Every structure is written in structure tokens, then in C-alpha cells.
Amino acid sequence: MTDPISSSTKKIIQASHAHFTSTHEIEESDLSVVHFTETLVYSDGTLTPSSIMTQVGVEWNEHSLFVFFRGRFDKLRYETNHTEEMLQKKTHRLWELSDVFEVFIGPKATQRNMYKEFQVAPDGRWLDIDVFNALGMSNHMWYSGFKAKSFVDEDMSIWSSIFELPWHCFGASYDNESEWNVNFYRASGNSHGEELLAWSPPGTGPRCFHRPEHFGKIQFIFD
């Protein structure tokens, strides 16, 4: 397993005040105002080709944290005949069925070894999990109340997703004194594990995304 980043060099992403109040109001054209400030690399820390370049941006308001992904693709693996009913409930083991963007996040997650996991597919299906990594347990029946939306531009070969994560699902918010730890991931390719991308590289090997010691930090910007 590669160990590409030490705990003394934590990555930091800045979260500015949100342009939006809710995911429901966001259309694909609205993403032009989002600052995609960070770029993902392979999980071992090496650079990805431009054909799968993936960027992320973070914003906040008093109700939620918004995470925006934008990624190029050669091909996508996802459901093309989903129903509206499918989008209303979580899809268990979504990462095995589809490409996904992922957010692993929690207050003091690096120290506590506990965090929340969120996934969104190109067709808008989603998954949320409450992870107790310190105990080797995960609650797959947990319901966060988060909202998600995806857009796929086949002509430009760009897939974008929005995560709206309500503060209440963490039992904390942007204005407390906790350090917020986070990592952003993409799992794509012909099968799960073929292309594993990360913002803060966790290394390789089984469950490599579940290494909170490699999570970065969020810095909330007040202006």
C-alpha cells in the first residue's frame, strides 16, 4: 500500500458562501458560477489523464454544505432506464452498479475515525452510510436527508453532480469549533476499482478510501 501523504501535510479546501439555497433550484447551466478549486488524482497520488480530469468545489449556507463535482469521461457506467421512484430512495451497494462521485466527511473525523459517506451516480441515484470505522461497523440503514442531482453532457463528455448535505445529519455545523475532515473521491471504469481517484490520496489496496488519517480539511470562508 502506498502512503503518499503525511498527517503533517493535510490538504485544505476552502468553502465559500453558497450561490444557491437548494439543489432543487440548480440547473446544469448554473454550475458556471461554481468555483471548482481542486482537482482529483489517482488514489496513489499520480496524475490522471485529461480524459478523466475531475474537479470539486465546496460551498455552504446556514442549512447545508454543498459539494460540486465535475468530471470528464470516455465512457460512463450507470443506469439509463431509472425511474423517479428509484431516485427517491437510496441504492444499496451503488458503487458496484455504477460510476460514482463520493464524499467522506465528518467533524474531527481524522481523530474520531467516524464519518459519513455519500455517493452519487451519473443518473442521480444515491447512497448514504454512517461509518464507525473505529469499531469496524457501518450503518447502511442510516438516513441523512441529503439531496443529490446529476447532469451528463454526452456532447462535451462531462458528468457533474451536486451533493446537498444538511448540517443536522452531522449533529454539528460550520460555525462550531470542530475541525471538519473530508475527502472527495471518484470510482469509475469498466468495473469498481479500475479507476479510483481522490482529492487527498489515501494510497492503494482494499478499502483505501476508508483511511481518514489521509482526509484533508475544510476552511469555511465568511464574507
Secondary structure as UniProt FT lines:
FT   HELIX           7..9
FT   STRAND          12..17
FT   HELIX           23..25
FT   HELIX           28..33
FT   STRAND          38..39
FT   STRAND          41..42
FT   TURN            43..44
FT   HELIX           50..52
FT   STRAND          54..60
FT   STRAND          64..72
FT   HELIX           84..87
FT   TURN            92..93
FT   HELIX           94..97
FT   STRAND          100..107
FT   HELIX           109..112
FT   STRAND          114..120
FT   TURN            122..123
FT   STRAND          126..132
FT   HELIX           133..135
FT   STRAND          137..139
FT   TURN            140..141
FT   STRAND          147..153
FT   TURN            154..157
FT   STRAND          158..166
FT   HELIX           167..169
FT   TURN            170..171
FT   TURN            174..175
FT   STRAND          180..188
FT   TURN            192..193
FT   STRAND          195..198
FT   TURN            206..209
FT   HELIX           212..214
FT   STRAND          216..220
//
